[in-house]
Amino acid sequence: MPTVLLVDDSAVVRRVLTQRLVAEGFDVRAESSAAGARGVDLTTFACAIIDIELSDGSGADLADELLQRRTSLPVAFFTAGASAAVMEHARASGPVFAKPDVEPLIAWTRTAGQPPPTK
């Protein structure tokens, strides 16, 4: 079963997205902060979903860091909004989906969340 890294500082969003992703057949590793996400082993994840505005930093900056560690990691953002500059920065790493509409994000995850190739 593919695993999704979910990074969002809202407990409600983490719970709702985790439930939907599990219903779609994914395992979920949910982190509430950029610091928590920095500590995970990225090799096991099929994709990452990141809130753009985290309580301890920018989700777009976090995506940059994660992609430096694993360039093939599909990344998407789920956000209630951010400045135009931050949104542009995020879009350079992956698609941006607007909260609370979860369905387009789930559709992206079905495609991007395929298991990583085995070596």
Secondary structure as GFF3:
##gff-version 3
##sequence-region A 1 119
A	DSSP	beta_strand	3	7	.	.	.	ID=ss1
A	DSSP	alpha_helix	11	23	.	.	.	ID=ss2
A	DSSP	beta_strand	27	31	.	.	.	ID=ss3
A	DSSP	alpha_helix	34	38	.	.	.	ID=ss4
A	DSSP	three_ten_helix	42	44	.	.	.	ID=ss5
A	DSSP	beta_strand	45	50	.	.	.	ID=ss6
A	DSSP	beta_strand	53	54	.	.	.	ID=ss7
A	DSSP	beta_strand	57	58	.	.	.	ID=ss8
A	DSSP	alpha_helix	59	69	.	.	.	ID=ss9
A	DSSP	beta_strand	75	79	.	.	.	ID=ss10
A	DSSP	alpha_helix	84	91	.	.	.	ID=ss11
A	DSSP	beta_strand	96	98	.	.	.	ID=ss12
A	DSSP	alpha_helix	103	112	.	.	.	ID=ss13
###
